[in-house]
């Protein structure tokens, strides 16, 4: 089933999504990876404000290639980065900043699945490496924050227009496609071992 | 005579072709994977990959935002007088601006990003002298998602071939959906710790449809590839029939007391490119003859 949603996402939007569904997004998408997570949490601890509002936002694990044409930025390529690098930071980030969706690739670990269930957030998988396709779903760039972190690590404020296809990889009810695949892979491992003549 | 500027311009062109267009063998392997896939979720992943490849070619745009770090393999003619290294460094700097490439190279401790993909020992250049009259420059633009899943194992000789298989299997299981599967595996066997890792990466330079010339190694390549594709980790780790797109092994003799094995993991966007700079300045791109 295919759905089209607009950010910021309401809790109802988020809770309506089920693992395996396909979603397209409109509205603002914020990029953020390793350094944004670290910096945002540090700012909060020091009682300092951050330049964007993540509430209900779509946080995109992405370090894009951007090009400046005149005064405006444009996206050249913007595929996802490996989400598991943010595994140790994401549960706290979700609790403190309450994003509605995290867009990335490869899935995330159980503490993040739990935080998503508790606080109402989904993980949307976008095809890794398909960066030109992803850029097609971004109509313009509103700006950039924390540019001093470097082009890949900054917060890019992107305007999405039919951004996708995104597959709900983890929903807000504790279901994860990655966990189901892992279970099957574990079963298959026995067959692979037999084929390779390895001990069980 | 070929000058440093000629090398620089050839490197910019090489990098542009490499990050925009996949070699024919990688494209055919992806196409074949899309054809045999039956489940809806992996079919959609592979369709997105194929659509993306076409869009990148049409727009002359890098197919992935992670244009990697640049690792070069060069073969120089015996009488080479031009400073090829300088040409390559300048070429990387210019390509970062013009292609553009994402500025990925940072100082490892401060994480400071100079913005031009150039820094201490980067671009990294492996150099040898050959018997051809042209300068041959091969580049691998290696992304981090896959590189971070790579591993070295210093096995004991008693672990033997089963130990090698066990190590490759555990590397793939640990990698899961992280390295943008369907992945390509470059496997090094033997040598020393450093040589083994180097062989694993060099194995990624061989076309996916070419088996090792030693039949015993070729058989191990095929056996591992077929077995690993029974795991069903699938494209992007969302399940599916193709987990490993290709698997190449390179080996070297090693010390009688050791058995190093290394796995260099590569994403589906297995980008590599070669340019030959002939003495008259003519350029030839054997990996990218179609365009």
Interface residues (C-beta under 8 A of the other chain):
Chain A: X20 X22 X35 X62 X63 X64 X65 X67 X76 X77 X78 X79 X81 X82 X84 X85 X105 X106 X107 X125 X127 X128 X129 X130 X131 X132 X133 X135 X136 X150 X151 X152 X165 X167 X169 X177 X178 X180 X181 X182 X184 X185 X188 X189 X191 X192 X193 X195 X196 X197 X198
Chain B: X41 X44 X45 X48 X49 X51 X52 X55 X56 X59 X61 X62 X63 X64 X65 X66 X67 X100 X101 X102 X103 X104 X106 X111 X113 X115 X144 X145 X148 X162 X165 X166 X169 X173 X176 X177 X178 X179 X180 X223 X224 X226 X227 X228 X230 X231 X232 X233 X234 X235 X236 X237 X238 X239 X267 X268 X269
